[in-house]
Amino acid sequence: MTKEIIIRRLLPEDAPSLTALIRRCYGETYGPSFFYDAPALAEIISTQTLCSVIAMTGQQLVGHMGLTVRHPESIVCETGNTVVDKNVRGQGLLLKLGMALHQLVLEEGYVGYIHYPTTAHHIMQRASVAYGGKETGVMLAYVSENTEPNLTSEPPHPLAATVAYQPISPVPNKQVTLPSR
């Protein structure tokens, strides 16, 4: 692709384009159903439950990497929902989206983020630890076997994902009271 790729923040009016990207890359098999409902997706973006960075070529959305806010008072967020159109793969877009999302995490004041690279994408797993991420666990059967239709070979079973924590800055001291049991 010869058009310049612009990275910017996702806006509510981008919801139909993001839904189209998800469908181009995953058909109707992508996990979170709100990615297929443009009005619901626009609402999630408006309320900043989903804060994302996207890649555009002209008027076409070709990449997405999201920041999900599960709890408004949290100092750690979740990142993920990384989707790159097959027509722009191999151009370093994943790294550009990752750097932009990292900057967004800093701007929003989070001290770190959790993300879940699937075992089907070794590039995501390597990237998660290359920049200081700490793999803290594995979720078996996290992704349904029919979620990845564009893999070079179909997985024979559901895919696992690693759980990685990416520290950004020191966690502030807090008093924690554990339950008696």
PEVEN-V755230 format. One record per backbone hydrogen bond with DSSP energy under -1.0 kcal/mol. CO is the residue of the C=O (numbers start at 1). NH is the residue of the N-H. Records with the same first field share a line. If there is no record, write none. Layout:
# PEVEN-V755230
CO: NH ; NH
This chain:
# PEVEN-V755230
6: 56
8: 54
11: 14
12: 15
14: 18
15: 19
16: 20
17: 21
18: 22
19: 23
20: 24
21: 25
22: 26
23: 27
26: 29
32: 35
33: 36
34: 37
37: 41
38: 42
39: 43
40: 44
41: 45
42: 46
43: 47
44: 49 ; 50
45: 48
49: 69
51: 67
52: 10
53: 65
54: 8
55: 62 ; 63
56: 6
57: 60
60: 57
62: 85
63: 55
64: 83
65: 53
66: 80
67: 51
68: 78
71: 74
75: 111
77: 114
78: 68
80: 66
83: 64
85: 88
92: 96
93: 97
94: 98
95: 99
96: 100
97: 101
98: 102
99: 103
100: 104
101: 105
102: 106
103: 107
104: 108
105: 110
106: 109
111: 168 ; 169
112: 77
113: 166
114: 79
115: 164
117: 162
118: 121
121: 125
122: 126
123: 127
124: 128
126: 130
129: 132
134: 165
137: 163
139: 161
143: 159
144: 147
148: 151
159: 143
160: 119
161: 139
163: 136 ; 137
164: 115
165: 134
166: 113
